[in-house]
Amino acid sequence: MLSDCHRRIERFLAALLTLAREAKGRELDENQRSSLRSALEYFRTSGPRHTADEEESLFPRMRACSTAAAALRSVEALEADHAVADRAHREIDALGARWLDDGRLSLADASRMAELLESLGTLYARHIAIEDHEVFPAAAGALAATDINAIGVEMAARRGL
């Protein structure tokens, strides 16, 4: 499920990048407005849940598991990435809301939004690769089935399931 979240992150980030690169703050058509609204909503609601899934459910259990020690070297950097991404998403959300409300962005705001999204693209590419190829496989191999089940229950609860 965590890797599935990564695919959604990549998809919504790509949609935002495409809008920022192509529209450059100009007036959006209804399909573009819908895409912007959907992407902003995803990062506003699901992004923080995904971060909590990792920081509150997965990483603490990995820290408690001696056989996951090698993968834990990446965890502090991953948590720092979460903080950087969160700050960027707050600014992107404000810019995106302004774009939707005003119909346009100033050249400076459009440039800032594109800059933030490009930076996030670089951050997420590295971050997701580490989690998908190192951290998640290590967790799957090291954590007990009861821990993995508990993580799933906590993730479902965050989503009201």
Backbone torsions as a table, in degrees:
resi	resn	phi	psi	omega
1	MET	NA	-36.9	178.6
2	LEU	-64.1	-40.7	177.0
3	SER	-66.8	-35.7	175.8
4	ASP	-61.4	-39.4	176.2
5	CYS	-60.6	-38.3	178.9
6	HIS	-61.7	-39.3	178.7
7	ARG	-64.1	-38.4	177.5
8	ARG	-67.7	-41.1	176.5
9	ILE	-57.0	-47.7	-179.3
10	GLU	-61.7	-42.6	-178.4
11	ARG	-65.5	-47.4	-179.0
12	PHE	-70.0	-36.1	176.7
13	LEU	-65.0	-41.1	177.6
14	ALA	-61.3	-39.3	178.4
15	ALA	-63.2	-44.5	178.9
16	LEU	-64.9	-41.8	178.7
17	LEU	-62.1	-43.0	179.1
18	THR	-60.8	-45.8	177.9
19	LEU	-60.8	-46.9	-177.9
20	ALA	-62.7	-42.0	-177.9
21	ARG	-72.1	-39.9	-173.8
22	GLU	-88.5	-43.1	-175.6
23	ALA	-84.2	-29.5	176.5
24	LYS	49.3	40.5	175.6
25	GLY	86.5	-4.9	179.9
26	ARG	-71.9	171.3	178.4
27	GLU	-59.8	137.7	-177.2
28	LEU	-99.6	147.5	171.8
29	ASP	-79.8	174.6	-174.1
30	GLU	-62.5	-37.6	177.6
31	ASN	-64.3	-41.7	178.6
32	GLN	-66.9	-41.0	177.8
33	ARG	-61.0	-42.2	179.0
34	SER	-64.1	-42.4	178.5
35	SER	-63.1	-42.7	178.6
36	LEU	-63.9	-47.0	179.0
37	ARG	-58.8	-46.1	-178.3
38	SER	-62.3	-44.7	-178.7
39	ALA	-66.4	-43.9	178.6
40	LEU	-61.8	-42.7	179.8
41	GLU	-63.5	-41.4	178.6
42	TYR	-58.6	-51.5	-176.9
43	PHE	-69.9	-25.2	178.1
44	ARG	-73.8	-36.3	-174.4
45	THR	-107.8	-52.3	-174.4
46	SER	-79.0	-32.1	178.5
47	GLY	-57.6	-50.5	178.2
48	PRO	-62.7	-33.5	176.6
49	ARG	-63.9	-42.7	180.0
50	HIS	-62.6	-43.4	177.6
51	THR	-60.7	-43.5	177.9
52	ALA	-63.8	-38.2	177.2
53	ASP	-55.1	-42.1	-178.7
54	GLU	-78.7	-51.1	-171.9
55	GLU	-77.0	-27.7	-178.1
56	GLU	-102.3	-24.4	-175.9
57	SER	-112.0	-53.5	-174.9
58	LEU	-77.6	-56.6	-172.8
59	PHE	-60.0	-42.8	178.5
60	PRO	-61.0	-38.3	179.4
61	ARG	-69.0	-35.5	176.9
62	MET	-67.0	-38.5	178.3
63	ARG	-62.7	-31.2	-179.2
64	ALA	-81.9	-7.6	-175.9
65	CYS	-106.9	114.5	-175.4
66	SER	-64.0	-28.2	-178.0
67	THR	-79.1	-6.5	178.2
68	ALA	-99.4	11.0	-172.7
69	ALA	-58.2	-40.6	-177.2
70	ALA	-62.1	-41.7	-179.4
71	ALA	-70.6	-23.2	-177.0
72	LEU	-69.4	-18.2	178.3
73	ARG	-59.7	-26.9	-179.0
74	SER	-84.8	-18.2	-169.1
75	VAL	-63.3	-42.9	-179.4
76	GLU	-61.9	-41.4	177.6
77	ALA	-65.3	-37.7	178.7
78	LEU	-65.6	-40.4	177.7
79	GLU	-65.1	-37.8	176.2
80	ALA	-64.5	-39.3	175.8
81	ASP	-59.6	-41.5	179.4
82	HIS	-58.1	-41.9	-179.0
83	ALA	-66.7	-42.5	178.3
84	VAL	-63.4	-45.7	-179.5
85	ALA	-63.5	-39.7	179.8
86	ASP	-61.3	-44.8	178.5
87	ARG	-62.1	-44.0	180.0
88	ALA	-63.6	-42.5	-179.8
89	HIS	-64.7	-35.7	177.0
90	ARG	-62.3	-42.4	179.5
91	GLU	-70.1	-41.7	177.7
92	ILE	-62.2	-40.7	179.2
93	ASP	-61.3	-43.4	179.2
94	ALA	-64.9	-42.8	178.6
95	LEU	-65.8	-43.0	179.5
96	GLY	-64.3	-40.2	177.6
97	ALA	-63.9	-40.2	177.7
98	ARG	-63.3	-40.7	178.8
99	TRP	-60.9	-44.9	179.2
100	LEU	-67.0	-42.3	-177.3
101	ASP	-71.2	-44.1	-174.4
102	ASP	-91.9	-15.5	-178.8
103	GLY	87.0	-16.6	-178.4
104	ARG	-149.5	164.4	170.2
105	LEU	-121.2	148.8	172.8
106	SER	-64.5	161.5	177.9
107	LEU	-57.7	-41.5	180.0
108	ALA	-64.5	-43.9	179.8
109	ASP	-67.7	-39.7	178.3
110	ALA	-63.9	-40.3	178.0
111	SER	-65.5	-43.2	179.3
112	ARG	-63.0	-42.7	179.9
113	MET	-62.6	-44.7	178.9
114	ALA	-62.4	-41.8	178.8
115	GLU	-60.8	-46.6	179.2
116	LEU	-62.3	-42.9	-178.5
117	LEU	-67.7	-39.0	176.4
118	GLU	-62.0	-43.9	178.7
119	SER	-62.5	-44.1	177.4
120	LEU	-62.6	-38.4	178.3
121	GLY	-58.2	-42.9	178.0
122	THR	-66.2	-46.4	-179.9
123	LEU	-60.0	-50.5	-177.1
124	TYR	-64.4	-36.3	179.6
125	ALA	-58.6	-47.3	179.5
126	ARG	-69.9	-46.8	-176.1
127	HIS	-60.6	-50.0	-177.9
128	ILE	-65.4	-38.4	178.5
129	ALA	-60.7	-43.6	179.0
130	ILE	-62.6	-47.2	-178.6
131	GLU	-66.0	-47.9	-176.6
132	ASP	-66.7	-36.1	-172.7
133	HIS	-102.1	-16.1	-179.3
134	GLU	-121.4	-58.3	-170.7
135	VAL	-70.1	-51.5	-176.6
136	PHE	-64.4	-43.9	176.1
137	PRO	-62.5	-37.5	178.3
138	ALA	-64.2	-42.4	178.8
139	ALA	-63.2	-43.6	-179.5
140	ALA	-61.6	-34.6	-179.5
141	GLY	-84.0	-23.9	-172.9
142	ALA	-102.6	-32.7	-175.1
143	LEU	-80.8	145.9	176.7
144	ALA	-70.0	154.7	179.0
145	ALA	-56.5	-35.4	179.6
146	THR	-65.8	-36.4	176.8
147	ASP	-66.7	-44.8	-179.8
148	ILE	-62.8	-41.2	177.6
149	ASN	-64.0	-42.7	179.3
150	ALA	-63.0	-38.8	176.7
151	ILE	-61.0	-44.8	178.4
152	GLY	-60.6	-41.8	178.9
153	VAL	-64.1	-43.8	179.7
154	GLU	-64.8	-40.5	178.4
155	MET	-62.9	-43.0	179.2
156	ALA	-63.5	-40.0	-179.4
157	ALA	-64.2	-38.1	178.3
158	ARG	-61.6	-25.9	-177.4
159	ARG	-100.0	5.4	179.0
160	GLY	71.6	24.1	-179.3
161	LEU	-96.7	NA	NA
